[in-house]
Amino acid sequence: MGINLTEPTIVSDIFLTGVIPEDLGENMRFTGFCQQNSFMEGGIEYVVMNRVVVPKPVVLLSIQATMKALGISCCGGERLRLRH
């Protein structure tokens, strides 16, 4: 990304098996979860691991950077723009 990040304290990685996006107007909230076996019901449960709130322009840049990192070029997605 070309910026120098500072990490004054150790920030742990969080493994997720899924993410639920929510539109908050000018921002998006992403709730990350992990699927695991349920001890109470014997089925499957989804445990919330984190929540991240991000401005929509940053989400757009993240989509473009992710497509580039994965080598995906499809349907003009690399030229995505926000509607005003």
TASUL-V28105 format. One line per field, one symbol per residue. ss: DSSP state (@ for helix, = for strand, . for the rest). A space follows every 10 residues. Layout:
ss: ???
This chain:
ss: .......... .......=== ===...==== =======... ...======= =====@@@@@ @@@@@@@@@@ ......@@@. ....
